[in-house]
Amino acid sequence: MHRGGVGQSERANARDDGRLTTVNRDRLGDALQRQGAEMFPGLIEYNFQHKLVGLDFEAKEASFEQTGGQGVVKRPYELLVGADGVWSGVRGEMERVGFVTVRQKRNTGGLKVMEVADLPGSEEGWERCWHLWLRHSPRIAIMGSPTPEGRYRLAMGTWYDDWCGDLDQFKTEAGVEAIIREKFPDVFEGREMPDGLARGLVEEEVSHNGVETDCSAFHAGDAVVLVGDAAHSVWPNAGQGCNSALESCRILAGLIAEHGGQLAKALPAFTAMRKPDTDAAAAMSRRAWLTPQHMLRVTLLNGLHRALPFVFGMPAEELLRLGEGSYAKIEARHRWQNRQILMMVAGALGLAAFALVRR
Ligand SMILES: Cc1cc2nc3c(=O)[nH]c(=O)nc-3n(C[C@H](O)[C@H](O)[C@H](O)COP(=O)(O)OP(=O)(O)OC[C@H]3O[C@@H](n4cnc5c(N)ncnc54)[C@H](O)[C@@H]3O)c2cc1C
């Protein structure tokens, strides 16, 4: 786990005030596995290289294809939790049988990910921080995160432009090198770029950096339930995908305990409780967060909140950052604050018009 700041300019790690915690996903996966084995010794069996290929909802049996041509194995289940990501096979089966309807929407941005041994311009402490370099014309960013192996994972992405269609510069090694030198001189502090980075960024497949999944329900009957991206993937703008996935797991476990293990009650309760929040998380993730307009809005609301806390609550974006309140409440606060800003602007225009008429 790395506690560190987010920077948008030269000294990307300057704000080391612990305002943001980032977790490397490999480490998170390891930690969850280890903790599971410690908490429930002998009760958890991990089977890797098994791909879900079919579900029999009546017989409560799942079929998995083993990699390496070792055939298909069938496993019975009492509760099947589909945590198999944005292209979930479990959700696909639920849709096929008619338990749910699903809509997915990709954003236009593209992303290429490369690992480098080190960042030639890095300073002491960078290996503990998550870094963000944002540029506005073209709108492109590099995110850098240290890996447990002591390397850096660099994700270069466009937010609104289609990587292949709109940005010709990325089609050749020389183009990529030129754009990095011109737009991100602070990443490498004018030193040589790591070997192979430009080539890798040209050759690497572009992935969509966001797919939103709107699933009509998260459960099927009394034995199958979806969590995480399988149920409610969101665009990455607000950084809530993994957060909401972990929260869904906590809430599902709580509801199963609360209903004394009666899945016929706990699973529908999960959909009912969770759907409004994950819909709100999707709505906030659709908005562009890293834009001057957005930052202006937050700065204005922060100032108003400090000056008149009884009239202006803490900005919704701050509540999200602090993890205070549900997604639905935070989204409602966002909408209310939009209305407050509109009322202020309308009031100011009204006063200005009144003053003009009086002159
Ligand atoms: C560019 C980008 C930036 C992001 N930034 C953030 C961020 O800042 N903060 C944040 O909270 N989230 C972020 N996310 C989102 C986050 O990565 C996901 O929300 C999170 O990984 C979801 O976890 P999951 O366990 O539901 O799915 P996944 O992590 O996708 O795991 C699904 C697993 O299921 C396996 N699987 C798939 N199909 C099958 C099958 N048929 N059978 C068996 N296994 C299968 C996969 O191999 C995988 O191991 C970002 C995502 C992207 C793309």
The ligand as an SDF file (V2000), in Angstrom:
LIG
                    3D

 53 58  0  0  0  0  0  0  0  0999 V2000
   -7.8560    2.5580  -16.5420 C   0  0  0  0  0  0  0  0  0  0  0  0
   -8.5190    2.1290  -15.2840 C   0  0  0  0  0  0  0  0  0  0  0  0
   -8.2890    2.8580  -14.1250 C   0  0  0  0  0  0  0  0  0  0  0  0
   -8.9240    2.4960  -12.9360 C   0  0  0  0  0  0  0  0  0  0  0  0
   -8.6990    3.2430  -11.8160 N   0  0  0  0  0  0  0  0  0  0  0  0
   -9.3270    2.9350  -10.6700 C   0  0  0  0  0  0  0  0  0  0  0  0
   -9.1090    3.6990   -9.4840 C   0  0  0  0  0  0  0  0  0  0  0  0
   -8.3590    4.6650   -9.4750 O   0  0  0  0  0  0  0  0  0  0  0  0
   -9.7830    3.3460   -8.3650 N   0  0  0  0  0  0  0  0  0  0  0  0
  -10.6340    2.2970   -8.3340 C   0  0  0  0  0  0  0  0  0  0  0  0
  -11.2380    2.0420   -7.2900 O   0  0  0  0  0  0  0  0  0  0  0  0
  -10.8360    1.5280   -9.4310 N   0  0  0  0  0  0  0  0  0  0  0  0
  -10.2080    1.8220  -10.5960 C   0  0  0  0  0  0  0  0  0  0  0  0
  -10.4100    1.0570  -11.7220 N   0  0  0  0  0  0  0  0  0  0  0  0
  -11.3860   -0.0230  -11.6910 C   0  0  0  0  0  0  0  0  0  0  0  0
  -10.8880   -1.3100  -11.0480 C   0  0  0  0  0  0  0  0  0  0  0  0
   -9.7320   -1.7930  -11.7020 O   0  0  0  0  0  0  0  0  0  0  0  0
  -12.0180   -2.3370  -11.1450 C   0  0  0  0  0  0  0  0  0  0  0  0
  -13.2180   -1.7550  -10.7220 O   0  0  0  0  0  0  0  0  0  0  0  0
  -11.7250   -3.5550  -10.2720 C   0  0  0  0  0  0  0  0  0  0  0  0
  -10.5820   -4.2390  -10.7200 O   0  0  0  0  0  0  0  0  0  0  0  0
  -12.9370   -4.5060  -10.2890 C   0  0  0  0  0  0  0  0  0  0  0  0
  -12.6100   -5.6600   -9.5590 O   0  0  0  0  0  0  0  0  0  0  0  0
  -13.3570   -7.0170   -9.8660 P   0  0  0  0  0  0  0  0  0  0  0  0
  -12.7640   -8.0000   -8.9140 O   0  0  0  0  0  0  0  0  0  0  0  0
  -14.8230   -6.8140   -9.8540 O   0  0  0  0  0  0  0  0  0  0  0  0
  -12.9700   -7.3920  -11.3560 O   0  0  0  0  0  0  0  0  0  0  0  0
  -11.5320   -7.7310  -11.9750 P   0  0  0  0  0  0  0  0  0  0  0  0
  -10.4480   -7.0300  -11.2400 O   0  0  0  0  0  0  0  0  0  0  0  0
  -11.6620   -7.4880  -13.4350 O   0  0  0  0  0  0  0  0  0  0  0  0
  -11.3550   -9.2920  -11.6850 O   0  0  0  0  0  0  0  0  0  0  0  0
  -12.1280  -10.2490  -12.3730 C   0  0  0  0  0  0  0  0  0  0  0  0
  -11.4180  -11.5880  -12.3520 C   0  0  0  0  0  0  0  0  0  0  0  0
  -12.2890  -12.5830  -12.9010 O   0  0  0  0  0  0  0  0  0  0  0  0
  -11.5460  -13.3760  -13.8290 C   0  0  0  0  0  0  0  0  0  0  0  0
  -12.4950  -13.8890  -14.8580 N   0  0  0  0  0  0  0  0  0  0  0  0
  -13.0600  -13.2130  -15.8920 C   0  0  0  0  0  0  0  0  0  0  0  0
  -13.8720  -14.0020  -16.5980 N   0  0  0  0  0  0  0  0  0  0  0  0
  -13.8300  -15.2160  -16.0030 C   0  0  0  0  0  0  0  0  0  0  0  0
  -14.4660  -16.4670  -16.2700 C   0  0  0  0  0  0  0  0  0  0  0  0
  -15.3240  -16.6600  -17.3020 N   0  0  0  0  0  0  0  0  0  0  0  0
  -14.1790  -17.5100  -15.4500 N   0  0  0  0  0  0  0  0  0  0  0  0
  -13.3390  -17.3650  -14.3960 C   0  0  0  0  0  0  0  0  0  0  0  0
  -12.7190  -16.2060  -14.0930 N   0  0  0  0  0  0  0  0  0  0  0  0
  -12.9530  -15.1490  -14.8900 C   0  0  0  0  0  0  0  0  0  0  0  0
  -10.5060  -12.4380  -14.4030 C   0  0  0  0  0  0  0  0  0  0  0  0
   -9.4120  -13.1880  -14.9190 O   0  0  0  0  0  0  0  0  0  0  0  0
  -10.1360  -11.6090  -13.1820 C   0  0  0  0  0  0  0  0  0  0  0  0
   -9.1210  -12.2380  -12.4200 O   0  0  0  0  0  0  0  0  0  0  0  0
   -9.7880    1.3910  -12.9160 C   0  0  0  0  0  0  0  0  0  0  0  0
   -9.9950    0.6280  -14.0760 C   0  0  0  0  0  0  0  0  0  0  0  0
   -9.3750    1.0010  -15.2610 C   0  0  0  0  0  0  0  0  0  0  0  0
   -9.6180    0.1810  -16.5050 C   0  0  0  0  0  0  0  0  0  0  0  0
  1  2  1  0
  2  3  1  0
  2 52  2  0
  3  4  2  0
  4  5  1  0
  4 50  1  0
  5  6  2  0
  6  7  1  0
  6 13  1  0
  7  8  2  0
  7  9  1  0
  9 10  1  0
 10 11  2  0
 10 12  1  0
 12 13  2  0
 13 14  1  0
 14 15  1  0
 14 50  1  0
 15 16  1  0
 16 17  1  0
 16 18  1  0
 18 19  1  0
 18 20  1  0
 20 21  1  0
 20 22  1  0
 22 23  1  0
 23 24  1  0
 24 25  2  0
 24 26  1  0
 24 27  1  0
 27 28  1  0
 28 29  2  0
 28 30  1  0
 28 31  1  0
 31 32  1  0
 32 33  1  0
 33 34  1  0
 33 48  1  0
 34 35  1  0
 35 36  1  0
 35 46  1  0
 36 37  1  0
 36 45  1  0
 37 38  2  0
 38 39  1  0
 39 40  1  0
 39 45  2  0
 40 41  1  0
 40 42  2  0
 42 43  1  0
 43 44  2  0
 44 45  1  0
 46 47  1  0
 46 48  1  0
 48 49  1  0
 50 51  2  0
 51 52  1  0
 52 53  1  0
M  END
$$$$
